[in-house]
Amino acid sequence: MGVTTSRARLDLTREQVLAYRRRVGALDERLPLGGPALRQAAWAGLQDSMPRAAVLSLHARVAGIRPSTWESPGLVQLWGPRYSVFVVPAEDIAVFSLGTLTDAAKGRLKAYEVADRLEAALGGRAIPYGEAGALLGVHPNSLRYAAPTGRVLIRWEGARQPLVWTVPAPAVDPAEARLELARRYLHVYGPTTPEAFGTWSGLGAKPAAQVFGALAPALTPVTTPAGEAWILAADEPVARAESGPVALVRLLPSGDAFYLLQGRDRDLLVPDPGRRDTLWTSRVWPGAVLVAGEVAGTWRRADNVVAVRPWRTLAPAEREAVIAEAEALPLPLARPVSVVWEA
């Protein structure tokens, strides 16, 4: 993988890998509401490509989340890795924007040109991105190319076009932002590989391998049932720790970090190949039902109806916990949540 280190290799079982990811992801015990908890929950960003997915990811990790929490001053929305919509800590804009900036001179030039034109056209305003595209004479989707400059923020509620505006450029070296983006990915998604980081970030294989090489002194090699991988050396004690109490149920939204995985990592999370295609579908992914730390089904929502499809027979206490989690989802609904069970 192009990463060289003198550290001893760590062997981790499947159970240890999943326990580590739950612990660093605050999925075993919710954090108390506050700015530090929101930043911790969004440490590797919260994908928000499905309307309000970020709020539901926060709810799975932090107590007291409300439908409006995504608008907290400590959080912002932007086009982040792979130009997808993310909610990230406001103080970390550079990590999730400049950290994804391409090395290609042509691509960088295009990013900064679009950002310059957008800033000049908006004049400090926040307007729908369709109008912004019309002002520039381009398809509005092409405005995403400016996002890696760190100068473009958005507000997208799902039902309407996103608002778009510009902000001052972060005073951060893009190379440093990329290193920090990789550290955060390693912390939340580890054990992981340069290839997985290259896919998630959109940087590609070669830049990802280079950044892992630069981080090599701070990495520990790991062997898991999914193959050879890496974690931050600072996270080794967490990976070695004995498993503690596990939350009975969490409802994770489409694109949640716990299962935003590729390749053999999917095999590790969901060993049954017959179930994997029902979670990672070819279209919009359903949510994942986490029961006692394991994915035990999927769920979807239409207005106030939450449809749950369990993969096994749930005990009465588990069913009650699923219903309680669904009823507690922080969504701006006019009617209470109703849970239906699908075969």
RODO-2510 file (C-alpha; in nm, 4 decimals, decimal comma):
residues 343
     n   res          X          Y          Z
     1     m     0,0000     0,0000     0,0000
     2     g     0,3070     0,2252    -0,0167
     3     v     0,3115     0,2928     0,3577
     4     t     0,6193     0,2053     0,5608
     5     t     0,6308     0,1994     0,9400
     6     s     0,8359     0,0299     1,2108
     7     r     0,5366    -0,0241     1,4383
     8     a     0,4287    -0,3763     1,5271
     9     r     0,1219    -0,5057     1,3451
    10     l    -0,2022    -0,5233     1,5430
    11     d    -0,4457    -0,8111     1,4907
    12     l    -0,8127    -0,7212     1,5332
    13     t    -1,1189    -0,9421     1,5118
    14     r    -1,4383    -0,8383     1,3372
    15     e    -1,5982    -0,7719     1,6757
    16     q    -1,3080    -0,5469     1,7776
    17     v    -1,3255    -0,3490     1,4541
    18     l    -1,6986    -0,2854     1,4876
    19     a    -1,6662    -0,2035     1,8577
    20     y    -1,3907     0,0476     1,7791
    21     r    -1,6004     0,2184     1,5119
    22     r    -1,9014     0,2369     1,7417
    23     r    -1,6933     0,3823     2,0252
    24     v    -1,5262     0,6547     1,8199
    25     g    -1,8619     0,7194     1,6523
    26     a    -2,0440     0,7612     1,9865
    27     l    -2,2965     0,4958     1,8866
    28     d    -2,2798     0,2966     2,2099
    29     e    -2,3691     0,5921     2,4332
    30     r    -2,5011     0,9304     2,3286
    31     l    -2,2918     1,2361     2,4079
    32     p    -2,4384     1,5232     2,6138
    33     l    -2,5630     1,8035     2,3901
    34     g    -2,3177     2,0874     2,3344
    35     g    -2,0705     2,2348     2,0892
    36     p    -1,7926     1,9819     2,1626
    37     a    -2,0329     1,6900     2,1144
    38     l    -2,1568     1,8251     1,7801
    39     r    -1,7995     1,8655     1,6588
    40     q    -1,7070     1,5162     1,7756
    41     a    -2,0115     1,3656     1,6040
    42     a    -1,9196     1,5488     1,2823
    43     w    -1,5454     1,4764     1,3111
    44     a    -1,5340     1,3147     0,9647
    45     g    -1,8321     1,5140     0,8392
    46     l    -2,1968     1,4106     0,8247
    47     q    -2,3180     1,3255     0,4770
    48     d    -2,6425     1,5109     0,4112
    49     s    -2,7236     1,4033     0,0565
    50     m    -3,0610     1,2771     0,1767
    51     p    -3,2623     1,5626     0,3337
    52     r    -3,1916     1,5855     0,7079
    53     a    -2,9692     1,2770     0,7125
    54     a    -2,7112     1,4774     0,9076
    55     v    -2,9659     1,5560     1,1804
    56     l    -3,0491     1,1866     1,2137
    57     s    -2,6790     1,0968     1,2279
    58     l    -2,6394     1,3537     1,5053
    59     h    -2,9418     1,2095     1,6860
    60     a    -2,7816     0,8645     1,6839
    61     r    -2,4775     1,0087     1,8635
    62     v    -2,5847     1,3103     2,0704
    63     a    -2,8701     1,3547     2,3197
    64     g    -3,1249     1,6330     2,2802
    65     i    -3,0962     1,6829     1,9033
    66     r    -3,3771     1,8897     1,7496
    67     p    -3,4858     1,9267     1,3854
    68     s    -3,3048     2,2620     1,3730
    69     t    -2,9760     2,1467     1,5283
    70     w    -2,8074     2,1316     1,1876
    71     e    -2,8402     2,5122     1,1833
    72     s    -2,6355     2,5514     1,5033
    73     p    -2,3649     2,8214     1,4765
    74     g    -2,0983     2,5546     1,5155
    75     l    -2,2074     2,3679     1,2018
    76     v    -2,2148     2,4566     0,8315
    77     q    -2,3226     2,2890     0,5100
    78     l    -2,1012     2,2577     0,2058
    79     w    -2,0189     2,0436    -0,0933
    80     g    -1,7488     1,8273     0,0587
    81     p    -1,5848     1,4958    -0,0355
    82     r    -1,6971     1,3763    -0,3810
    83     y    -1,8907     1,7056    -0,4091
    84     s    -2,1589     1,5511    -0,1864
    85     v    -2,3571     1,7613     0,0613
    86     f    -2,2002     1,7464     0,4077
    87     v    -2,2636     1,9099     0,7432
    88     v    -1,9280     1,9831     0,9074
    89     p    -1,7955     2,1813     1,2048
    90     a    -1,7741     2,5504     1,1137
    91     e    -1,4168     2,5713     1,2414
    92     d    -1,3175     2,2848     1,0112
    93     i    -1,4327     2,4207     0,6756
    94     a    -1,0780     2,4035     0,5394
    95     v    -1,0463     2,0320     0,6206
    96     f    -1,3513     1,9310     0,4167
    97     s    -1,2950     2,1730     0,1290
    98     l    -0,9247     2,2446     0,0756
    99     g    -0,8563     1,8893     0,1890
   100     t    -1,0269     1,7630    -0,1282
   101     l    -0,8560     2,0070    -0,3680
   102     t    -0,7064     1,8244    -0,6647
   103     d    -0,3332     1,8213    -0,7377
   104     a    -0,3986     1,8724    -1,1089
   105     a    -0,3134     2,2277    -1,2174
   106     k    -0,6069     2,2383    -1,4606
   107     g    -0,8515     2,1273    -1,1926
   108     r    -0,7202     2,3782    -0,9377
   109     l    -0,7383     2,6603    -1,1916
   110     k    -1,1003     2,5722    -1,2679
   111     a    -1,1911     2,5624    -0,8966
   112     y    -1,0501     2,9066    -0,8290
   113     e    -1,1906     3,0558    -1,1497
   114     v    -1,5434     2,9397    -1,0640
   115     a    -1,5032     3,0676    -0,7059
   116     d    -1,3831     3,4089    -0,8316
   117     r    -1,6700     3,4393    -1,0789
   118     l    -1,9249     3,3300    -0,8193
   119     e    -1,7973     3,5791    -0,5626
   120     a    -1,8103     3,8627    -0,8150
   121     a    -2,1625     3,7696    -0,9307
   122     l    -2,3126     3,7296    -0,5846
   123     g    -2,1664     4,0425    -0,4300
   124     g    -2,2108     3,9076    -0,0801
   125     r    -2,5619     3,7707    -0,1362
   126     a    -2,6967     3,4224    -0,0708
   127     i    -2,9213     3,3133    -0,3588
   128     p    -3,0623     2,9862    -0,4994
   129     y    -2,7927     2,8033    -0,6885
   130     g    -3,0101     2,7932    -1,0011
   131     e    -3,0068     3,1722    -1,0095
   132     a    -2,6348     3,1743    -0,9401
   133     g    -2,5757     2,9393    -1,2319
   134     a    -2,7853     3,1632    -1,4582
   135     l    -2,5801     3,4664    -1,3547
   136     l    -2,2631     3,2841    -1,4551
   137     g    -2,4197     3,1305    -1,7671
   138     v    -2,3453     2,7751    -1,6507
   139     h    -2,5356     2,4733    -1,5244
   140     p    -2,5720     2,5243    -1,1479
   141     n    -2,4238     2,1822    -1,0741
   142     s    -2,0920     2,3131    -1,2064
   143     l    -2,0761     2,5536    -0,9117
   144     r    -1,9666     2,2541    -0,7044
   145     y    -1,6276     2,2771    -0,8714
   146     a    -1,5576     2,5858    -0,6582
   147     a    -1,6246     2,4027    -0,3305
   148     p    -1,2676     2,2698    -0,2796
   149     t    -1,1418     2,6290    -0,2516
   150     g    -1,3156     2,6621     0,0862
   151     r    -1,4929     2,9758    -0,0333
   152     v    -1,8418     2,8334    -0,1000
   153     l    -2,1081     2,7416     0,1543
   154     i    -2,4635     2,6227     0,0976
   155     r    -2,7926     2,5795     0,2768
   156     w    -3,0030     2,2905     0,1483
   157     e    -3,3253     2,1801     0,3117
   158     g    -3,4109     1,9149     0,0527
   159     a    -3,7399     2,0479    -0,0831
   160     r    -3,5910     2,3493    -0,2601
   161     q    -3,2760     2,4437    -0,4446
   162     p    -2,9801     2,5068    -0,2144
   163     l    -2,8829     2,8604    -0,1350
   164     v    -2,5223     2,9361    -0,2198
   165     w    -2,2870     3,2121    -0,1065
   166     t    -1,9161     3,2823    -0,0781
   167     v    -1,6934     3,3331     0,2260
   168     p    -1,3288     3,4362     0,2691
   169     a    -1,0766     3,1695     0,1787
   170     p    -0,9453     2,9686     0,4752
   171     a    -0,5900     3,0600     0,5754
   172     v    -0,4794     2,6964     0,5601
   173     d    -0,2310     2,5150     0,3372
   174     p    -0,4267     2,2650     0,1219
   175     a    -0,1607     2,0013     0,1916
   176     e    -0,2146     2,0375     0,5660
   177     a    -0,5915     2,0283     0,5188
   178     r    -0,5558     1,7013     0,3246
   179     l    -0,3450     1,5452     0,5998
   180     e    -0,6060     1,6404     0,8584
   181     l    -0,8869     1,5047     0,6398
   182     a    -0,7028     1,1725     0,6231
   183     r    -0,6463     1,1703     1,0009
   184     r    -1,0173     1,2199     1,0580
   185     y    -1,1077     0,9489     0,8113
   186     l    -0,8647     0,7114     0,9809
   187     h    -1,0112     0,7941     1,3223
   188     v    -1,3759     0,7408     1,2267
   189     y    -1,3492     0,4763     0,9519
   190     g    -1,0395     0,2897     1,0693
   191     p    -0,8975     0,0380     1,0304
   192     t    -0,8863     0,1490     0,6689
   193     t    -0,6725     0,1725     0,3568
   194     p    -0,5417     0,4428     0,1245
   195     e    -0,7694     0,3031    -0,1470
   196     a    -1,0781     0,3451     0,0715
   197     f    -0,9753     0,7001     0,1627
   198     g    -0,9167     0,7813    -0,2033
   199     t    -1,2689     0,6671    -0,2895
   200     w    -1,4394     0,8400     0,0042
   201     s    -1,2574     1,1700    -0,0412
   202     g    -1,2746     1,1707    -0,4198
   203     l    -0,8989     1,2325    -0,4389
   204     g    -0,8235     0,9020    -0,6068
   205     a    -0,5715     0,6285    -0,5408
   206     k    -0,2373     0,8032    -0,6006
   207     p    -0,2954     1,1159    -0,3842
   208     a    -0,4451     0,8967    -0,1121
   209     a    -0,1402     0,6703    -0,1110
   210     q     0,0849     0,9754    -0,0870
   211     v    -0,0998     1,1188     0,2108
   212     f    -0,0944     0,7835     0,3913
   213     g     0,2773     0,7708     0,3223
   214     a     0,3219     1,1139     0,4765
   215     l     0,1264     1,0012     0,7834
   216     a     0,3173     0,6704     0,8153
   217     p     0,5043     0,7630     1,1368
   218     a     0,1668     0,8193     1,3067
   219     l     0,0039     0,4968     1,1799
   220     t    -0,0206     0,1415     1,3135
   221     p    -0,0576    -0,1481     1,0676
   222     v    -0,3584    -0,3690     1,1367
   223     t    -0,4718    -0,7102     1,0198
   224     t    -0,8486    -0,7671     1,0171
   225     p    -1,0751    -1,0277     0,8565
   226     a    -1,1155    -0,7718     0,5754
   227     g    -0,7404    -0,7648     0,5109
   228     e    -0,4474    -0,5386     0,5930
   229     a    -0,5262    -0,1830     0,6927
   230     w    -0,4167     0,1077     0,9136
   231     i    -0,5294     0,3036     1,2167
   232     l    -0,3883     0,6100     1,3869
   233     a    -0,1318     0,4998     1,6439
   234     a    -0,3055     0,7288     1,8923
   235     d    -0,6236     0,5211     1,8468
   236     e    -0,4564     0,1875     1,9210
   237     p    -0,5614     0,1865     2,2910
   238     v    -0,9235     0,2392     2,1871
   239     a    -0,9009    -0,0462     1,9382
   240     r    -0,7502    -0,2756     2,2022
   241     a    -0,9991    -0,1821     2,4749
   242     e    -1,2490    -0,4325     2,6067
   243     s    -1,5969    -0,3887     2,4679
   244     g    -1,8314    -0,2010     2,7007
   245     p    -2,2100    -0,1630     2,7100
   246     v    -2,3708    -0,1470     2,3664
   247     a    -2,6791     0,0587     2,2820
   248     l    -2,9815    -0,1621     2,2202
   249     v    -3,1005     0,0225     1,9065
   250     r    -2,9915     0,3054     1,6799
   251     l    -3,1593     0,4068     1,3530
   252     l    -2,8865     0,5251     1,1151
   253     p    -2,9876     0,7335     0,8123
   254     s    -2,8876     0,6805     0,4512
   255     g    -2,5165     0,7549     0,4101
   256     d    -2,4320     0,7410     0,7804
   257     a    -2,0585     0,7065     0,8470
   258     f    -2,1000     0,3693     1,0193
   259     y    -2,1866     0,2025     0,6903
   260     l    -2,0553     0,4486     0,4302
   261     l    -1,8150     0,1738     0,3248
   262     q    -1,6820     0,0053     0,0137
   263     g    -1,5466    -0,3360    -0,0856
   264     r    -1,4377    -0,5764     0,1852
   265     d    -1,5408    -0,3344     0,4601
   266     r    -1,8995    -0,4027     0,3556
   267     d    -1,8335    -0,7754     0,3838
   268     l    -1,6988    -0,7207     0,7344
   269     l    -2,0004    -0,5194     0,8493
   270     v    -2,2607    -0,7456     0,6858
   271     p    -2,1195    -1,0990     0,6490
   272     d    -2,4356    -1,2349     0,4810
   273     p    -2,3980    -1,1597     0,1064
   274     g    -2,7726    -1,1910     0,0620
   275     r    -2,8267    -0,8955     0,2950
   276     r    -2,5618    -0,6626     0,1558
   277     d    -2,7561    -0,5771    -0,1606
   278     t    -3,0554    -0,4723     0,0496
   279     l    -2,8457    -0,2208     0,2457
   280     w    -2,6135    -0,0928    -0,0271
   281     t    -2,8657    -0,0711    -0,3078
   282     s    -2,7937     0,0546    -0,6593
   283     r    -3,0135     0,3574    -0,5930
   284     v    -3,0879     0,5511    -0,2741
   285     w    -2,9716     0,3524     0,0262
   286     p    -3,2176     0,2769     0,3041
   287     g    -3,1296     0,3496     0,6645
   288     a    -2,9621     0,0829     0,8768
   289     v    -3,1209    -0,0615     1,1906
   290     l    -2,8466    -0,1181     1,4463
   291     v    -2,9454    -0,3687     1,7157
   292     a    -2,6964    -0,4489     1,9922
   293     g    -2,4164    -0,3144     1,7762
   294     e    -2,4977    -0,5166     1,4634
   295     v    -2,6876    -0,4166     1,1500
   296     a    -3,0093    -0,6157     1,1862
   297     g    -3,2299    -0,4640     0,9181
   298     t    -3,3151    -0,1585     0,7111
   299     w    -3,5650     0,1248     0,7399
   300     r    -3,7193     0,3919     0,5215
   301     r    -3,9465     0,6847     0,5953
   302     a    -4,2326     0,8387     0,3986
   303     d    -4,3709     1,1423     0,5817
   304     n    -4,4581     1,0139     0,9323
   305     v    -4,4468     0,6421     0,8454
   306     v    -4,1253     0,4558     0,9260
   307     a    -4,1115     0,1168     0,7548
   308     v    -3,8726    -0,1278     0,9227
   309     r    -3,7562    -0,4470     0,7556
   310     p    -3,5729    -0,6642     1,0132
   311     w    -3,3329    -0,9329     0,8971
   312     r    -3,4130    -1,1586     1,1905
   313     t    -3,6845    -1,2061     1,4472
   314     l    -3,6476    -0,9275     1,7013
   315     a    -3,7111    -0,9904     2,0676
   316     p    -4,0018    -0,7925     2,2194
   317     a    -3,7595    -0,5536     2,3948
   318     e    -3,5758    -0,4961     2,0659
   319     r    -3,8990    -0,4210     1,8791
   320     e    -4,0041    -0,1780     2,1500
   321     a    -3,6653    -0,0077     2,1327
   322     v    -3,6935     0,0264     1,7533
   323     i    -4,0355     0,1881     1,7924
   324     a    -3,9052     0,4222     2,0630
   325     e    -3,6107     0,5274     1,8443
   326     a    -3,8394     0,5911     1,5470
   327     e    -4,0810     0,7962     1,7557
   328     a    -3,7905     1,0046     1,8885
   329     l    -3,6472     1,0940     1,5465
   330     p    -3,5959     1,4733     1,5383
   331     l    -3,8064     1,5496     1,2334
   332     p    -4,0468     1,8411     1,1727
   333     l    -4,3566     1,6255     1,1308
   334     a    -4,7171     1,7352     1,1687
   335     r    -4,8212     1,3885     1,2939
   336     p    -4,6546     1,1386     1,5294
   337     v    -4,4334     0,8702     1,3756
   338     s    -4,6054     0,5421     1,2956
   339     v    -4,3900     0,2278     1,2616
   340     v    -4,4844    -0,0474     1,0183
   341     w    -4,3021    -0,3803     0,9979
   342     e    -4,2174    -0,5313     0,6602
   343     a    -4,1244    -0,8899     0,5859
***
